[in-house]
């Protein structure tokens, strides 16, 4: 997204990011399908490993789990025609709706709104702002018509501080905020099957990356502790940061400008810029991940593309085509058209969250 010069124009990319945050099945993409005997051999090999009983235990037996195990077996077994050298074993995952929940609002957006409320005492002029009044009154209908004004508030509340101060604010919020439905910390609402998949891939020589529409500043705070993904392997949207001296010391300061939006067509760009290799495995959950999946599935070599379908209203949430958050429409159509495997959260996962986390 182009850099913005006027105050009005600054709000527009922020609004676009908010639209991503607000507006925003396993697809086993185009890996060569094997016969049942090949899948059985892959499963037997996985079960022969020392930690056999712990391989994807939260995944139910079925096409999705078998496809994952077969893919890992085929790409890591020397002599296999689908062998992928360790340096090329790149796996990318969306975050919101793929590694943790995203309803009823993207978790980072909840944080940003809380930051606006916390900054309100320093900005008495906000009392006359229709967006702030709607926010204070929890009037979602009114907020829907005040997105530009809301973005200006967000830009003010989340800018001007150093990156260290912002990091501290995120950590404090994550330590205290709870999800409205589950009444658990947000970092507990990660998907247990995905934690197992990340660990399984890394145990087989894959490097795992987050490629998500959320900002790198927000995700880097918890990604290593929660997912085992280090900060340098987190790719996301970013805000402009400038270097300056504060109190005689160097500091990096956040400005109210969006530098890069890592969503939709931005995801392959972010992968190219930050990794320099095309992934062989990609996992998403919404239309915002479509281009990342297409980019992964377009190569001639071995690859696996996956999307999780949220269809479990009892244990989590059920939504797809009509949702304003994590909409799954075009990507679903493409999955069907190309014969990709669709993973059902309801049917393919034994559990959703880690033990004692929201279930």
TANOR-V924816 format. One record per pair of residues at least 24 apart in sequence whose C-alpha atoms are under 10 Angstrom apart, sorted by the first residue. I is the first residue (numbers start at 1). GAP is how many residues later the second one is. If there is no record, write none. Layout:
[[I GAP] [I GAP]]
This chain:
[[1 257] [1 258] [1 259] [1 260] [1 261] [1 265] [2 255] [2 256] [2 257] [2 258] [3 237] [3 254] [3 255] [3 256] [3 257] [4 252] [4 253] [4 254] [4 255] [5 252] [7 145] [7 249] [7 250] [8 140] [8 144] [9 248] [10 141] [10 142] [10 145] [10 246] [10 247] [10 248] [11 136] [11 137] [11 138] [11 139] [11 140] [11 141] [11 142] [11 143] [11 144] [11 245] [11 246] [11 247] [12 135] [12 136] [12 139] [12 140] [12 245] [12 246] [13 138] [13 243] [13 244] [13 245] [13 246] [13 247] [13 248] [14 133] [14 134] [14 136] [14 137] [14 138] [14 140] [14 141] [14 225] [14 242] [14 243] [14 244] [14 245] [14 247] [15 132] [15 133] [15 134] [15 135] [15 136] [15 137] [15 139] [15 140] [15 243] [16 131] [16 132] [16 135] [16 242] [16 245] [17 134] [17 196] [17 197] [17 198] [17 220] [17 241] [17 243] [17 244] [17 245] [17 246] [18 88] [18 91] [18 129] [18 130] [18 132] [18 133] [18 136] [18 196] [19 128] [19 305] [19 306] [20 86] [20 193] [20 194] [20 241] [20 242] [20 243] [20 244] [20 268] [20 304] [20 305] [20 306] [21 75] [21 81] [21 84] [21 85] [21 86] [21 87] [21 88] [21 89] [21 192] [21 193] [21 242] [21 303] [21 304] [21 305] [22 80] [22 81] [22 82] [22 83] [22 84] [22 87] [22 122] [22 301] [22 302] [22 303] [22 304] [23 82] [23 83] [23 265] [23 300] [23 301] [23 302] [23 303] [23 304] [24 72] [24 78] [24 81] [24 82] [24 189] [24 239] [24 262] [24 263] [24 264] [24 299] [24 300] [24 301] [24 302] [24 303] [24 304] [25 39] [25 258] [25 259] [25 260] [25 261] [25 280] [25 281] [25 282] [25 283] [25 284] [25 285] [25 303] [25 306] [25 307] [25 310] [25 311] [25 315] [25 316] [25 317] [25 318] [25 319] [25 320] [26 37] [26 38] [26 39] [26 41] [26 42] [26 257] [26 258] [26 259] [26 278] [26 279] [26 280] [26 281] [26 282] [26 283] [26 309] [26 314] [26 315] [26 316] [26 317] [26 318] [26 319] [26 322] [27 37] [27 40] [27 255] [27 256] [27 257] [27 258] [27 266] [27 277] [27 278] [27 279] [27 280] [27 281] [27 282] [27 304] [27 305] [27 307] [27 308] [27 309] [27 311] [27 312] [27 313] [27 314] [27 315] [27 316] [28 35] [28 36] [28 39] [28 40] [28 43] [28 253] [28 254] [28 255] [28 269] [28 275] [28 276] [28 277] [28 278] [28 279] [28 307] [28 311] [28 312] [28 313] [28 314] [28 315] [29 38] [29 251] [29 252] [29 253] [29 264] [29 265] [29 267] [29 268] [29 269] [29 273] [29 274] [29 275] [29 276] [29 277] [29 278] [29 306] [29 309] [29 310] [29 311] [29 312] [29 313] [30 266] [30 267] [30 268] [30 269] [30 270] [30 271] [30 272] [30 273] [30 274] [30 275] [30 308] [30 309] [30 310] [30 311] [31 36] [31 39] [31 40] [31 51] [31 249] [31 250] [31 266] [31 269] [31 270] [31 271] [31 272] [31 273] [31 274] [31 309] [32 39] [32 50] [32 269] [32 270] [32 271] [32 272] [33 34] [33 37] [33 38] [34 33] [34 36] [34 37] [36 30] [38 32] [38 36] [39 24] [39 27] [39 28] [39 29] [39 30] [39 31] [39 32] [39 34] [39 35] [40 26] [40 29] [40 30] [41 29] [41 32] [42 24] [42 25] [42 26] [42 27] [42 28] [42 29] [42 30] [42 31] [42 32] [43 24] [43 25] [43 26] [43 27] [43 30] [44 25] [44 26] [45 24] [45 25] [45 28] [45 32] [46 24] [46 26] [46 27] [54 142] [54 146] [55 141] [55 142] [55 144] [55 145] [56 136] [56 137] [56 138] [56 139] [56 140] [56 141] [56 142] [56 143] [56 144] [56 293] [57 135] [57 136] [57 139] [57 140] [57 292] [57 293] [57 294] [58 133] [58 134] [58 135] [58 136] [58 137] [58 138] [58 139] [58 290] [58 291] [58 292] [58 293] [58 294] [58 295] [58 296] [59 133] [59 134] [59 135] [59 137] [59 138] [59 286] [59 288] [59 289] [59 290] [59 291] [59 292] [59 293] [60 133] [60 287] [60 288] [60 289] [60 290] [60 291] [61 286] [61 287] [61 288] [61 289] [62 281] [62 285] [62 286] [63 278] [63 279] [63 280] [63 285] [64 242] [64 277] [64 278] [64 279] [64 280] [64 284] [64 285] [65 132] [65 278] [65 283] [65 284] [67 237] [67 274] [68 129] [68 133] [68 213] [68 236] [68 237] [68 238] [69 128] [69 131] [69 132] [71 209] [71 210] [71 231] [71 232] [71 233] [72 128] [72 129] [72 132] [72 133] [72 134] [72 209] [72 232] [73 131] [74 228] [75 129] [75 205] [75 227] [75 228] [76 128] [76 129] [76 130] [77 127] [81 220] [81 221] [82 219] [82 220] [82 221] [83 218] [83 219] [84 121] [84 122] [84 196] [84 217] [84 218] [84 219] [85 120] [85 121] [86 118] [86 119] [86 120] [86 121] [87 118] [87 119] [87 120] [87 190] [88 117] [88 118] [88 119] [88 189] [88 190] [88 191] [88 192] [89 112] [89 113] [89 115] [89 116] [89 117] [89 118] [89 119] [89 188] [89 189] [89 190] [89 191] [89 192] [89 214] [90 111] [90 112] [90 115] [90 116] [90 117] [90 118] [90 119] [90 185] [90 187] [90 188] [90 189] [90 190] [90 191] [90 192] [90 213] [91 107] [91 110] [91 111] [91 115] [91 116] [91 117] [91 118] [91 119] [91 120] [91 187] [91 188] [91 189] [91 190] [91 191] [91 192] [91 205] [91 212] [91 213] [91 214] [92 106] [92 115] [92 116] [92 117] [92 118] [92 119] [92 120] [92 141] [92 142] [92 143] [92 179] [92 186] [92 187] [92 188] [92 189] [92 190] [92 191] [92 192] [92 200] [92 201] [92 204] [92 213] [93 101] [93 105] [93 115] [93 116] [93 117] [93 118] [93 119] [93 141] [93 142] [93 188] [93 189] [93 190] [93 191] [93 192] [93 196] [93 199] [93 213] [93 214] [94 115] [94 116] [94 117] [94 118] [94 119] [94 120] [94 141] [94 142] [94 169] [94 173] [94 188] [94 189] [94 190] [94 191] [94 192] [94 194] [94 195] [94 198] [94 213] [95 95] [95 114] [95 115] [95 116] [95 117] [95 118] [95 119] [95 124] [95 128] [95 139] [95 141] [95 188] [95 189] [95 190] [96 94] [96 115] [96 116] [96 117] [96 118] [96 188] [96 189] [96 190] [96 229] [96 230] [97 93] [97 94] [97 187] [97 188] [97 189] [97 210] [97 211] [97 212] [97 213] [97 228] [97 229] [98 92] [98 93] [98 96] [98 114] [98 185] [98 186] [98 187] [98 188] [98 191] [98 208] [98 209] [98 210] [98 211] [98 212] [98 228] [99 90] [99 91] [99 92] [99 93] [99 94] [99 95] [99 96] [99 99] [99 111] [99 128] [99 184] [99 185] [99 186] [99 209] [100 86] [100 87] [100 88] [100 89] [100 90] [100 91] [100 92] [100 94] [100 95] [100 252] [100 253] [101 78] [101 85] [101 86] [101 87] [101 88] [101 89] [101 90] [101 209] [101 215] [101 216] [101 225] [101 251] [101 252] [102 84] [102 87] [102 214] [102 215] [102 223] [102 224] [103 76] [103 77] [103 78] [103 213] [103 214] [103 215] [103 216] [103 220] [103 221] [103 222] [103 223] [104 75] [104 76] [104 77] [104 213] [104 220] [104 221] [104 222] [105 74] [105 219] [105 220] [105 221] [106 108] [106 219] [106 220] [107 67] [107 70] [107 72] [107 79] [107 80] [107 107] [107 111] [108 62] [108 66] [108 78] [108 106] [108 107] [108 110] [108 111] [109 45] [109 105] [110 63] [110 67] [110 69] [111 58] [111 59] [111 62] [111 63] [111 66] [111 107] [112 39] [112 41] [112 42] [112 43] [112 45] [112 46] [112 58] [113 37] [113 38] [113 40] [113 41] [113 44] [113 45] [114 40] [114 43] [114 59] [114 63] [115 38] [115 39] [115 41] [115 42] [115 43] [115 54] [115 55] [115 58] [116 34] [116 37] [116 38] [116 39] [116 40] [116 41] [116 42] [117 36] [117 37] [117 40] [118 39] [119 34] [119 35] [119 37] [119 38] [119 39] [120 33] [120 37] [122 35] [123 30] [123 33] [123 34] [126 27] [129 24] [151 105] [152 104] [154 102] [155 84] [155 99] [155 100] [155 101] [155 102] [155 103] [156 99] [156 100] [157 99] [158 81] [158 96] [158 97] [158 98] [159 80] [159 81] [159 82] [159 94] [159 95] [159 96] [159 97] [159 98] [160 81] [160 92] [160 93] [160 94] [160 95] [160 96] [161 80] [161 90] [161 91] [161 92] [161 93] [161 94] [162 79] [162 80] [162 81] [162 82] [162 84] [162 89] [162 90] [162 91] [162 92] [162 93] [163 54] [163 78] [163 79] [163 88] [163 89] [163 90] [163 91] [164 53] [164 87] [164 88] [164 89] [165 87] [165 88] [165 89] [166 51] [166 52] [166 87] [166 88] [167 50] [167 51] [167 53] [167 54] [168 53] [169 49] [170 47] [170 48] [170 49] [170 51] [170 52] [171 47] [171 50] [171 51] [174 44] [174 47] [174 48] [179 179] [181 135] [181 177] [182 134] [182 175] [182 176] [182 177] [183 174] [183 175] [184 172] [184 173] [184 174] [184 175] [185 172] [185 173] [186 171] [186 172] [187 35] [187 36] [187 38] [187 39] [187 40] [187 170] [188 38] [188 165] [188 166] [188 167] [188 168] [188 169] [188 170] [189 127] [189 163] [189 164] [189 165] [189 168] [189 169] [189 170] [190 36] [190 37] [190 162] [190 163] [190 164] [190 167] [190 168] [191 36] [191 158] [191 160] [191 161] [191 162] [191 163] [191 166] [192 157] [192 158] [192 159] [192 160] [192 161] [192 162] [192 163] [192 165] [193 152] [193 155] [193 156] [193 157] [193 158] [193 159] [193 160] [193 161] [194 33] [194 89] [194 155] [194 158] [194 159] [195 31] [195 32] [195 33] [195 158] [195 159] [196 31] [198 29] [198 30] [198 31] [199 28] [199 29] [201 80] [202 26] [206 74] [206 75] [207 26] [207 72] [208 25] [208 26] [208 71] [208 73] [208 74] [209 24] [209 25] [209 26] [209 62] [209 66] [209 70] [209 73] [210 24] [210 25] [210 26] [210 61] [210 72] [210 73] [211 24] [211 25] [211 26] [211 51] [211 52] [211 55] [211 56] [211 57] [211 59] [211 60] [211 71] [211 72] [211 73] [211 78] [211 81] [212 24] [212 25] [212 49] [212 50] [212 51] [212 52] [212 54] [212 55] [212 58] [212 72] [212 76] [212 77] [213 24] [213 25] [213 47] [213 48] [213 49] [213 50] [213 51] [213 53] [213 54] [213 75] [213 76] [214 24] [214 47] [214 48] [214 49] [215 24] [215 43] [215 45] [215 46] [215 47] [216 46] [232 42] [233 41] [233 42] [234 40] [235 27] [235 32] [235 35] [235 36] [235 38] [235 39] [235 40] [236 24] [236 25] [236 26] [236 27] [236 30] [236 31] [236 34] [236 35] [237 24] [237 25] [237 26] [237 29] [237 30] [237 33] [238 24] [262 26] [262 27] [263 24] [263 25] [263 26] [263 27] [263 28] [263 29] [264 24] [264 25] [264 26] [264 27] [264 28] [265 24] [265 25] [265 26] [265 27] [265 30] [266 25] [266 26] [267 24] [267 25] [267 26] [267 28] [268 24] [268 25] [268 26] [268 27] [268 28] [269 26] [271 24] [278 25] [279 24] [279 25] [279 26] [280 24] [280 25] [281 24] [281 25] [282 24] [282 25] [283 24] [283 25] [284 24] [284 25] [284 47] [285 24] [285 25] [285 35] [285 41] [285 42] [285 43] [285 46] [285 47] [285 58] [286 24] [286 34] [286 35] [286 39] [286 40] [286 41] [286 42] [286 43] [286 44] [286 45] [286 46] [287 33] [287 34] [287 39] [287 40] [287 41] [287 42] [287 43] [287 44] [287 45] [288 38] [288 39] [288 40] [288 42] [288 43] [289 37] [289 39] [289 42] [290 38] [290 39] [290 40] [290 41] [290 42] [290 44] [290 45] [291 40] [293 38] [293 42] [294 37] [294 40] [304 36] [304 37] [305 30] [305 35] [305 36] [305 37] [306 29] [306 34] [306 35] [306 36] [306 37] [307 24] [307 25] [307 28] [307 33] [307 34] [307 35] [307 36] [307 37] [308 34] [308 35] [308 36] [308 37] [308 40] [309 33] [309 34] [309 35] [309 36] [309 37] [310 33] [310 34] [310 35] [310 36] [311 32] [311 33] [311 34] [311 35] [311 36] [312 32] [312 33] [312 34] [312 35] [312 40] [313 32] [313 33] [314 32] [314 45] [315 30] [315 31] [315 36] [315 37] [315 38] [315 43] [315 44] [316 29] [316 30] [316 36] [316 37] [316 42] [316 43] [317 28] [317 29] [318 27] [318 28]]
